[in-house]
């Protein structure tokens, strides 16, 4: 690990958090406190049913703007920043021309389902075990490989340019590092690479057989590096001088690190646009038999640690749907206020399978349903059902994780935007029958990126420094009766079955 030496001690580490619907920059001090935050939402495009796209240039412009904004709030200069750590929405595919620096099409977002039929053909060809053994992943449109193949086959001139060595591929972290470095660095980390369906998580390299299967030129792919390492420097024009770029990690792995889940069996769940629950499995890549993914948690000093993961495609996005598309609430906070007035949704269930279902069902053709409506059902029940859906989906993953690991987690550490909801976290604890722990800093995704960068440059000495920084805001313990819990879960499982296969022809 390269340790940077500074003439004057910098005061902050900059975390660039490129999420699915909004982009943030947070400057963290030595104690892990957020000294300055800047955030901005950016445009989502839905050109067809199940398709989701973004403008990669808008992602870059927004990220740079919030970084400058965060620095201006503290009046600090580049000399105050020890390093930059990047965390990002995973699996989203950006392809650009390395000579012009321009994307050749919109980025295809992780939620996009356009490659569902191709994924079906892979399954029919008997590729399920082959791909799982190499990558730890199930065959699903969620991952980057089939999206990249789609771009090469459907964007005019793309394959010819790729075969000429003109095109570069990257997940959002790779795109941002390439832009920050002025096109000098084309890199990703182990955690993001492990989400592409192109990376062998055991041999730690791009898999030649998978590249051949998807017909992807190796020249497009970034170098894969540890999550905590010195990648390069920003152009001086962006921040007034060079700042070292010292970390990259997929958002969910970054949150696992930010929650200090360093021990085997530690579990965290993040309520963001989606919901993602990870369990640290140490240096062992545990193969799931229950619909979970085996993924790389992070790489440090060329040693990787692994995790089991359950991915829920729509969590916080369901609350945003209530606000923006349905108009039942004016803000996310209003969802919480309304939900506090009732103990549960009175038999109403919302299954937010707007872009299919992830773990443990993996049905790309599922679509959202509302069940249990009666003449008395109203706004309050639908709002509460939407909030409750986050907890139900997390419990589905927890049950699968218990089957795979053979043990019940002692506590679920939570973070992300919706973790501010006491109603949600109490219901989560009741439904899972496991204590739920909310940290003082719920911005653990960005914090994890900052910690990884800070370790690489010597801002923090070791993981013990990180553990000392962590504080607990509140612990929620199970209170619901066993009978009521079973009744509610039975209703949820019936509702989920109603969502299966809606978009299949």
ABEGO torsion letter per residue (X at the ends): XBBBBBABBBABBBBBBBBAABBBBBBBBAAGBBABBBBBBBBBBBABBGBBBBBAAAAAAAAAAAAAAAAAAAGBBAAABABBBBBBBBGBBBBBBAAAGBBABBBBBAABAAAAAAAAAAAAAGAAAAAAAAAGBBBBAABAAAAAAAAAAABBGAAAAAAAGABBBBBAAAAAAAAAAGGABBBBBAAAAAAAGABBAAAGBBBAAAAAAAGBBAAABBBBBBABBBAEBBBAAAAGBBBBBABBBBAAAAAAAAAGBABBGBBBBBBBABBBBBBBAEABBBBBAAGBBBBBABBBGGBBBBBBBBBBABBAAAAAAAAAAAGABABAAAAAAAAAABABAGGBBBBBBAAEBBOAAGBAABBBBBBGBBAABBAAAAAAAAAAAAAAAAAAAAAAAAAAAGBBBABBBBBEAAAABAAAAAAAAAAAGBBBBBBABABAAAAAAAAAAAAAAGABABAAAAAAABBBABBBBBABBAAAAAAAAAAAAAAAAAABGAABX
